[in-house]
Amino acid sequence: MQWSIVFFIIYAGYIFYVFVAHFDGNALPQESPLSSPPVTRPPSVDGFLPIGSFMALKLWITTGIFDRIHPSGLVIFAAALVMALLLKKGFCGWICPVGALSDATWKIGKKLFHTNYRIHPYVDYSLRSLKYLLMIFFLYIVLLKMSPYEIMQFLEGDYYKIADVKMLYFFTRMSSATFITLLALVFFSIVSKNVWCRYLCPYGALLGLISMCSPLKITRNEDACINCGQCTRNCPSLLPVEEKIRVYSPECTGCLTCVSHCPAKGALDIAVSRRMIVQPILFALLIIGLFFGSVGVAKLAGTWHSSVPYGEYQRIIPLASILDHP
């Protein structure tokens, strides 16, 4: 599931690159007539703007105004929040392409070095607090400091209109500092499990806290459990599953890796309670249905594609590299 989304995002990224390249002609005078872009802008790139989507969510809730600049980002963000409330951190465990790459990186490291380095628990707790501190910072800025009017001004400004272009340039016009930082992140991700998701992702931190309210939890049946420890050893989030009856941790992504590795039938399930078990295939279908159902509803409602006109892209994209945050 995740890897199909990874490959789709790679394809969408290429299409977006072609779309941006059509406008990115600094030598062209602003008045020059340009033919239509050879490709349509892929709305899915908006999913990489969660902070802007968080602002848009507040604006939507407080004023009823739905973001017209990057609407698909708001749809994806809202779907992820609802999914966390109902289906654990299903977005992280089944949808997020960054999570798939993070998961693949530590598995490569395990094949190369036959193990992954386990950080000391006290250091681990301290590092895990970083993503919650980042989350608190963004919650404070968006929820408490920014008024709906200020959010509206930001969302309708030139900077946000091409925030997706700025994100593209972050990778295609990478600075030395950015390259070194990403290289360090990849290195640490190889030697230890899910470094980005575990220590640095404020998005995952928010979804994790919301997921604690989800009725579905990994549930262990003590009578059927043979105490083999396979669930704990294979948990990507390093949770002591074999010691729990119900896993409440915000680190649990609902990936069901522990369930798939359990050799004892009926010992480990995703469930509302011990008597209300949800079959893994149904859980997967619920995640797929909720996520892609949200996308489908947004398309039918006309709130999936950006409303930024051609002339605005023609005017702003050539200035993207010098356009700073307001």
VEXDREN-2710 file (C-alpha; in Angstrom, 1 decimal):
% VEXDREN-2710
k/r/px/py/pz
1/MET/0.0/0.0/0.0
2/GLN/2.6/2.5/1.1
3/TRP/5.0/1.6/-1.8
4/SER/2.3/2.1/-4.4
5/ILE/1.9/5.6/-3.0
6/VAL/5.7/6.2/-3.0
7/PHE/5.9/5.4/-6.7
8/PHE/2.8/7.5/-7.4
9/ILE/4.4/10.4/-5.5
10/ILE/7.6/10.0/-7.5
11/TYR/5.6/10.2/-10.7
12/ALA/3.6/13.2/-9.4
13/GLY/6.8/14.9/-8.4
14/TYR/8.1/14.5/-12.0
15/ILE/4.9/15.9/-13.5
16/PHE/5.0/18.8/-11.0
17/TYR/8.7/19.4/-12.0
18/VAL/7.6/19.6/-15.7
19/PHE/4.7/21.9/-14.8
20/VAL/7.0/24.3/-12.8
21/ALA/9.7/24.3/-15.5
22/HIS/7.1/25.6/-18.0
23/PHE/6.9/28.9/-15.9
24/ASP/10.4/29.0/-14.6
25/GLY/11.9/31.3/-17.2
26/ASN/13.5/34.2/-15.5
27/ALA/14.7/35.6/-18.8
28/LEU/11.2/35.9/-20.1
29/PRO/9.5/39.3/-19.7
30/GLN/6.4/39.1/-17.6
31/GLU/4.2/40.1/-20.6
32/SER/5.4/37.3/-22.8
33/PRO/2.6/35.1/-24.0
34/LEU/3.3/31.5/-23.0
35/SER/1.5/28.4/-24.3
36/SER/-0.5/26.3/-21.9
37/PRO/1.6/24.0/-19.6
38/PRO/2.4/20.6/-21.2
39/VAL/1.0/18.9/-18.1
40/THR/-1.7/19.6/-15.4
41/ARG/-0.4/20.5/-11.9
42/PRO/-0.8/17.3/-9.7
43/PRO/-2.9/18.2/-6.6
44/SER/-1.2/15.5/-4.6
45/VAL/1.9/17.6/-4.0
46/ASP/-0.2/19.7/-1.6
47/GLY/0.2/16.8/0.9
48/PHE/3.7/17.9/1.6
49/LEU/2.4/21.2/3.1
50/PRO/1.0/20.1/6.4
51/ILE/1.6/23.4/8.3
52/GLY/-0.3/25.4/5.7
53/SER/-3.0/22.7/5.7
54/PHE/-3.2/23.0/9.5
55/MET/-3.8/26.8/9.1
56/ALA/-6.4/26.1/6.4
57/LEU/-8.2/23.7/8.7
58/LYS/-8.4/26.3/11.4
59/LEU/-9.7/28.8/8.9
60/TRP/-12.3/26.3/7.6
61/ILE/-13.5/25.5/11.1
62/THR/-13.7/29.1/12.3
63/THR/-15.0/30.8/9.2
64/GLY/-16.3/28.1/6.9
65/ILE/-13.8/29.3/4.2
66/PHE/-12.2/26.3/2.4
67/ASP/-8.7/26.8/1.2
68/ARG/-8.7/27.4/-2.6
69/ILE/-4.9/27.6/-3.0
70/HIS/-3.9/24.2/-1.9
71/PRO/-7.2/22.5/-1.2
72/SER/-6.0/18.9/-1.6
73/GLY/-3.5/19.5/1.3
74/LEU/-6.4/20.3/3.6
75/VAL/-8.3/17.2/2.4
76/ILE/-5.3/15.0/3.1
77/PHE/-4.6/16.6/6.4
78/ALA/-8.2/16.3/7.6
79/ALA/-8.4/12.7/6.4
80/ALA/-5.3/11.8/8.3
81/LEU/-6.7/13.4/11.5
82/VAL/-10.0/11.5/11.2
83/MET/-8.1/8.3/10.4
84/ALA/-6.0/8.7/13.6
85/LEU/-9.2/9.2/15.6
86/LEU/-10.8/6.1/14.2
87/LEU/-8.1/3.8/12.9
88/LYS/-4.9/4.5/15.0
89/LYS/-2.1/6.1/13.2
90/GLY/-3.2/4.5/10.0
91/PHE/-1.9/7.3/7.9
92/CYS/1.6/6.8/9.2
93/GLY/1.5/3.0/9.0
94/TRP/-0.3/2.6/5.6
95/ILE/-0.3/5.8/3.6
96/CYS/2.7/8.1/4.4
97/PRO/5.4/7.8/1.7
98/VAL/8.0/9.2/4.1
99/GLY/7.2/6.5/6.6
100/ALA/7.7/3.9/3.8
101/LEU/11.2/5.3/3.0
102/SER/12.1/5.5/6.6
103/ASP/11.0/1.9/7.1
104/ALA/13.0/0.7/4.1
105/THR/16.1/2.6/5.3
106/TRP/16.5/0.8/8.6
107/LYS/15.8/-2.5/6.9
108/ILE/18.7/-1.9/4.6
109/GLY/20.8/-1.1/7.6
110/LYS/19.8/-4.3/9.3
111/LYS/20.8/-6.3/6.2
112/LEU/24.1/-4.5/6.0
113/PHE/25.0/-4.7/9.7
114/HIS/22.7/-7.6/10.8
115/THR/21.2/-5.4/13.5
116/ASN/19.9/-1.9/14.2
117/TYR/21.4/0.2/17.0
118/ARG/19.1/0.6/19.9
119/ILE/19.4/4.0/21.7
120/HIS/19.5/3.9/25.5
121/PRO/16.0/4.4/26.9
122/TYR/16.7/7.6/28.7
123/VAL/18.3/9.2/25.6
124/ASP/15.4/7.8/23.5
125/TYR/12.8/9.5/25.7
126/SER/14.7/12.8/25.5
127/LEU/15.0/12.6/21.7
128/ARG/11.3/11.6/21.3
129/SER/10.3/14.8/23.0
130/LEU/11.7/16.8/20.1
131/LYS/8.8/16.0/17.8
132/TYR/6.3/16.9/20.6
133/LEU/8.1/20.2/21.2
134/LEU/7.9/21.0/17.4
135/MET/4.2/20.0/17.5
136/ILE/3.6/22.3/20.5
137/PHE/5.4/25.2/18.7
138/PHE/3.1/24.8/15.6
139/LEU/0.0/24.4/17.7
140/TYR/0.9/27.5/19.6
141/ILE/1.6/29.6/16.5
142/VAL/-1.4/28.5/14.5
143/LEU/-4.1/28.0/17.2
144/LEU/-3.2/30.8/19.6
145/LYS/-1.1/33.4/17.9
146/MET/-2.7/33.5/14.4
147/SER/-6.1/35.0/13.9
148/PRO/-8.4/33.7/11.1
149/TYR/-7.8/37.0/9.3
150/GLU/-4.0/36.6/9.5
151/ILE/-4.3/33.0/8.3
152/MET/-6.4/34.2/5.4
153/GLN/-3.9/36.9/4.5
154/PHE/-1.1/34.3/4.5
155/LEU/-3.0/31.7/2.5
156/GLU/-3.9/34.2/-0.2
157/GLY/-0.4/35.7/-0.4
158/ASP/2.2/35.0/-3.1
159/TYR/4.4/33.0/-0.9
160/TYR/1.8/30.3/-0.1
161/LYS/0.6/30.2/-3.7
162/ILE/3.9/28.7/-4.6
163/ALA/4.9/27.0/-1.3
164/ASP/4.8/23.8/-3.3
165/VAL/7.3/25.2/-5.7
166/LYS/9.5/26.3/-2.8
167/MET/9.3/22.7/-1.5
168/LEU/10.4/21.4/-4.9
169/TYR/13.4/23.8/-5.0
170/PHE/14.3/22.6/-1.6
171/PHE/15.4/19.3/-3.3
172/THR/16.2/20.4/-6.8
173/ARG/18.2/23.4/-5.7
174/MET/19.7/22.0/-2.6
175/SER/22.1/24.0/-0.5
176/SER/25.2/22.4/1.0
177/ALA/23.7/22.7/4.5
178/THR/20.5/20.9/3.3
179/PHE/22.5/18.2/1.6
180/ILE/24.6/17.5/4.7
181/THR/21.5/17.5/7.0
182/LEU/19.7/15.0/4.7
183/LEU/22.8/12.9/4.5
184/ALA/23.1/12.8/8.3
185/LEU/19.4/11.9/8.5
186/VAL/19.8/9.0/6.1
187/PHE/22.9/7.7/8.0
188/PHE/21.2/7.7/11.3
189/SER/18.1/6.2/9.7
190/ILE/20.2/3.3/8.5
191/VAL/21.7/2.5/11.9
192/SER/18.6/3.0/13.9
193/LYS/14.9/2.4/13.3
194/ASN/12.7/5.2/12.0
195/VAL/14.7/8.1/13.2
196/TRP/12.6/10.8/11.4
197/CYS/9.2/9.3/12.4
198/ARG/10.3/8.5/16.0
199/TYR/12.2/11.7/16.9
200/LEU/11.5/14.6/14.5
201/CYS/8.0/14.4/12.8
202/PRO/5.5/16.8/14.4
203/TYR/2.8/15.6/12.1
204/GLY/3.2/12.0/13.4
205/ALA/3.3/13.4/17.0
206/LEU/-0.1/15.0/16.6
207/LEU/-1.6/12.0/14.9
208/GLY/-0.2/9.8/17.7
209/LEU/-1.8/11.8/20.4
210/ILE/-5.2/11.8/18.6
211/SER/-4.8/8.0/18.0
212/MET/-4.8/7.3/21.7
213/CYS/-8.6/8.1/21.5
214/SER/-9.1/5.5/18.7
215/PRO/-11.3/2.6/19.8
216/LEU/-9.0/0.2/17.9
217/LYS/-5.9/-1.1/19.6
218/ILE/-3.4/-3.9/19.2
219/THR/-4.9/-6.4/21.7
220/ARG/-3.1/-9.5/23.2
221/ASN/-5.0/-12.6/24.3
222/GLU/-3.0/-13.9/27.3
223/ASP/-4.6/-17.3/27.1
224/ALA/-3.4/-17.8/23.5
225/CYS/-0.1/-16.0/23.8
226/ILE/3.0/-18.3/23.8
227/ASN/5.4/-15.5/25.0
228/CYS/7.7/-16.0/22.0
229/GLY/8.5/-12.3/21.8
230/GLN/8.1/-12.1/18.0
231/CYS/5.7/-9.2/18.3
232/THR/8.1/-7.1/20.3
233/ARG/11.2/-8.0/18.1
234/ASN/9.4/-7.0/14.9
235/CYS/7.6/-3.8/16.0
236/PRO/9.0/-0.9/13.9
237/SER/8.1/1.4/16.8
238/LEU/10.1/-0.6/19.3
239/LEU/7.1/-1.2/21.6
240/PRO/7.1/-4.0/24.2
241/VAL/3.9/-5.5/22.7
242/GLU/4.4/-8.8/24.5
243/GLU/4.1/-7.0/27.9
244/LYS/0.8/-5.3/27.0
245/ILE/-2.8/-6.4/27.0
246/ARG/-3.8/-3.3/24.9
247/VAL/-1.3/-1.1/23.2
248/TYR/-2.2/2.5/23.9
249/SER/1.1/4.1/23.0
250/PRO/1.0/7.1/20.6
251/GLU/4.0/5.5/18.9
252/CYS/1.9/2.6/17.5
253/THR/1.1/3.2/13.8
254/GLY/-1.4/0.4/13.4
255/CYS/0.9/-1.2/10.8
256/LEU/0.0/-4.7/12.1
257/THR/3.6/-5.9/11.7
258/CYS/3.3/-7.4/15.1
259/VAL/0.1/-9.2/14.2
260/SER/1.5/-10.6/11.0
261/HIS/4.6/-12.0/12.8
262/CYS/2.6/-13.6/15.7
263/PRO/2.8/-17.4/15.3
264/ALA/0.0/-18.1/17.8
265/LYS/-3.5/-18.0/16.3
266/GLY/-5.8/-15.6/18.2
267/ALA/-3.0/-14.3/20.4
268/LEU/-2.7/-10.8/18.8
269/ASP/-5.2/-8.8/16.9
270/ILE/-6.3/-5.3/16.1
271/ALA/-9.5/-5.0/18.1
272/VAL/-12.1/-2.7/19.8
273/SER/-12.0/-5.2/22.7
274/ARG/-11.1/-8.8/23.3
275/ARG/-14.5/-9.8/21.9
276/MET/-14.7/-7.3/19.0
277/ILE/-11.8/-8.2/16.7
278/VAL/-11.3/-6.5/13.4
279/GLN/-9.8/-8.7/10.7
280/PRO/-6.6/-7.3/9.2
281/ILE/-8.0/-7.2/5.7
282/LEU/-11.0/-5.2/6.9
283/PHE/-8.7/-2.8/8.8
284/ALA/-6.7/-2.3/5.6
285/LEU/-9.9/-1.7/3.6
286/LEU/-11.2/0.8/6.1
287/ILE/-8.0/2.8/5.8
288/ILE/-8.1/2.7/2.0
289/GLY/-11.8/3.5/1.9
290/LEU/-11.4/6.5/4.3
291/PHE/-8.4/8.0/2.6
292/PHE/-9.4/7.6/-1.0
293/GLY/-13.0/8.1/-0.2
294/SER/-12.0/11.6/1.1
295/VAL/-10.2/12.3/-2.1
296/GLY/-13.2/11.2/-4.1
297/VAL/-15.6/13.4/-2.2
298/ALA/-13.3/16.3/-2.6
299/LYS/-13.1/15.8/-6.3
300/LEU/-16.9/15.6/-6.6
301/ALA/-17.2/18.7/-4.4
302/GLY/-14.7/20.7/-6.5
303/THR/-12.3/21.1/-3.6
304/TRP/-9.4/19.1/-4.9
305/HIS/-7.7/21.1/-7.6
306/SER/-6.1/24.5/-6.9
307/SER/-7.9/27.7/-8.1
308/VAL/-4.7/29.6/-8.7
309/PRO/-5.0/31.0/-12.2
310/TYR/-2.5/30.6/-15.0
311/GLY/-1.5/34.2/-14.9
312/GLU/-0.6/34.1/-11.2
313/TYR/1.8/31.1/-11.7
314/GLN/3.3/33.0/-14.7
315/ARG/3.9/36.0/-12.5
316/ILE/5.1/34.4/-9.3
317/ILE/7.0/31.2/-10.2
318/PRO/9.9/33.0/-11.9
319/LEU/10.3/34.9/-8.6
320/ALA/10.1/31.8/-6.4
321/SER/13.8/31.6/-5.6
322/ILE/13.9/35.1/-4.2
323/LEU/10.4/35.2/-2.6
324/ASP/10.7/35.1/1.2
325/HIS/8.2/34.2/3.9
326/PRO/6.0/37.3/4.6
END
